[in-house]
Amino acid sequence: MQFADIHINDNDMLCKMPDPNFIDILQCPKTGESLAFQDNQLVSSTSHEHYPLMNGIPWLHPNPLHSMVDWSVKLNHFYKVITAEIDALENDLSQADTITHDRLNRVLDGKRAFLEQVTDLISPIVTTKVASKPIYDALSDRAPNTQNLLSYEANLYRDWVWGEEENELSCNLIIDTLEKKDTDKLLIVGAGACRLAYDLHINLTPSMTVANDINPMLLFSAQRILHESGLEIVEFPMQPKAADNVAIHHKIPRMEHKPENLYLLFSDAAKPAIKAKSMDVIVTPWLIDIQPFELKIFLRSLNHYLDIGGYWVNFGSLVFSQGRDSLCYAIGEMEAIAEACGFKIERLEQKEMPYLKSPYNAGWRMENIWCWRAKKVSDVKADGGLQHLPEWILDTSVNVPLSNDIKNTAFSYKTYNEILSLNDGKHSLSQMARRFARKKNMDEQETVSMFKTFYMKALNLK
C-alpha cells in the first residue's frame, strides 16, 4: 500500500471554512501577507500562495505540498512497519505454546485495529486538494528527523484517557504562573494532542485560543475529540503491567461542551503563520529543549507573536537535544538568554511532578519541571530563512562540505562494510572478529564484543 502520492481531488475532502476571526490573525508564512478563504483554500493577498485546509485546520507551511509529501511518506513507513509486525505476530502465533495464545491474539487484534485507525486518521494528508505546483520545489518543510508519525503518541493517551493528575497539575501551574495576567488571545506552541490547550481555554476563558503543532496524528486526534464524534484508538504500553494491558482499546468520546473559539493550526512556530503582535500570551509546553533550532534563534521567532507587554510562559524540562554542549543551557543561563531575545523573566518556579504515569504501564518517571513567566520588553528581529537543514541539503547544486561529521560517517560505513564482508556463512562471530582484529591490530576480545554489538544493533536484537 503506497501513500506517498498527493491526490488532487475536490471531492476527496469536505473543506470547512475556518472562523473569519481566526483567518484574520493568520498570515502567509512565506511573505507575511494576509490570507483569505478562496476555493476551499487559504490564499495570500498578492502573491497568491495557496494553503490547504484539512477538516477545517489550516496547513500553513511555507511549501505545503512538500510537507504533505513528507508526512505521507512517514505514513507509508508506518504502514510497512505495522504490517511487518502483524506478519511476524501471525507467524509467532502459529508456533506459540497455548499459554501465550491469548496475549498474542490480543496484540495481533490490536495491531490490526491500530493500522486501520491511524491510516484513517491521517488520510486527509493524502487526499486534500491543494494548488498544483512542483512537489519537490523546496525541502524547507520537512519535519525534524526526530519527528515521526507516532512521536509523542503516549501523550495522546495521557491527555485524554488516564492522565488527569498530570493534566491538572500542569494546567494549575501555568495558571498560577500567569497570576491573572491578560490572556485574551492565547497561543499554545507545540500543543500536541491539545489537552493542555483545552484546559487553559476553559479555565482562562480567552476570546481566542490557538493550538499549534506540526504532528498530524496528534492534531487530527484532538480535532475528533474536541469538535467531531470522538476517537477510537489502541494503546500499546511500553512496559505493560499484565497480559491484559498489552493492547488497550480506547473509545475517547467527544467533549460534552464543544470549546468555542479554540482553533487548531498546522504550522512551524519558528516560521510564523500568525500575524505579528496578535497574541497576548504564548505557552511553550515541553518544547524549547526538543525543537531543532538553537534556543536564541527560536526565541527570536517567539518574539514575533507578542506586543511589548505580552507574556511568554514556558513549562517543561531543560533536556536539550542540541548536538553541542554549548547550546544545552542550564536554568542559570535562561535569564540572560531571554533578555537577549526581548524577554524579561518575572517569575520562575521549579516543581517535581509525574510524567506519563499510566495505570497500564509498569514504568513512569518523576520530572523536575521549570515554569516561568517572561514579559516581552523589546522587539527583536527574527532570523530570516530559518532552517534547521544545511544549505547543501536544500539546494542540491551546492557543494557538500567535507566536514568532520561526514568524514566520521564515511569511516563508520566503511568499517561496517568490512565487518559484513567477512560473513560468508561459514565462520563464527569469534572467527570473523579474530581475523578483523589481526588486520586492524586490535585486541581480539574487544573486537568480539564490538562484533556482537554491531550485529545486535544492525539486526535490532535485544
Helices and strands as residue ranges (DSSP letters): H 20-25, E 35-38, E 41-44, E 50-54, E 57-58, H 64-95, G 98-100, H 101-122, H 124-127, H 153-157, I 158-162, H 164-178, E 185-189, H 195-204, E 208-213, H 216-227, E 231-235, G 243-245, E 248-252, E 262-266, E 279-285, H 295-303, E 306-316, G 325-327, G 331-333, H 334-340, E 343-355, E 365-376, H 391-394, H 404-421, H 429-440, H 444-458
